[in-house]
Amino acid sequence: MKVRNFIAVAASVLMILACGAPPPKPAPKPAPQVVVPKLNMNDSRDVAGASSVRRDDFAKTNVYRGPNIANKQPDQLYIVATKTDFGNITYQIFAIINYSGAWRFYNNVHDAKGNDLDITLMTRHLANCTRNDCAHNEHLVIDVTKQYLEENMQSGLRLRVNGKAGEDEIFNIPSGYIKAFLSLPDYSR
């Protein structure tokens, strides 16, 4: 009986060894890298291609939005034009500023020429908090005119957004971006 058990165990071991170890799992393929081409601010086709137009049939408007040109992510900075079916066009600069620490309470904005621009706080969010720090974002709208944008087409815009807490943020809008945005088709219709 002992010999029979020994033979059975030996046969089982040999069968397992003959089958071998399962083949190793193939390594997962790396996710494809998405390469976003750098936007050429002096090429109106690049800026126009990265811009969007949205129709609002209830408000009877077309909303033109330029591409995001913020220097750091996840901040956002872009120009928006809203054209009504009656031909009125308004221009605004949208800025979404993300930061850590205490609330900044952004409340005014000046350009490099000393002009005080109209600013509206759209939203203020507490993004998340850890034990030692909190992340915030503030969504601001700066009202401008077409004439103001045209006056700054050659030099570009440099804006400083000031907060009540003493913190400020500086944004640059290149001249090529402004030229390209103002040349978007469909403004004349």
Number of C-alpha atoms within 10 A of each C-alpha: 6 7 8 9 10 11 12 12 12 12 12 12 11 12 11 11 10 9 8 9 8 6 6 6 6 6 6 6 6 6 6 6 6 6 6 6 7 7 16 12 19 15 14 19 16 17 24 20 13 13 19 14 15 11 13 11 9 6 9 12 18 19 18 23 21 25 21 18 20 17 13 10 10 11 17 17 23 19 25 22 22 20 21 15 13 8 11 10 16 14 21 21 18 22 23 18 21 18 15 15 11 12 19 18 17 23 16 19 20 17 16 10 9 10 10 13 14 14 20 14 15 12 11 16 12 13 12 10 12 7 5 6 11 15 16 19 20 20 19 23 20 18 16 17 13 14 10 11 19 15 12 17 19 13 13 18 21 15 20 18 21 18 16 12 12 9 13 16 12 13 16 15 22 18 19 19 27 24 21 20 25 19 14 19 10 10 15 7 7
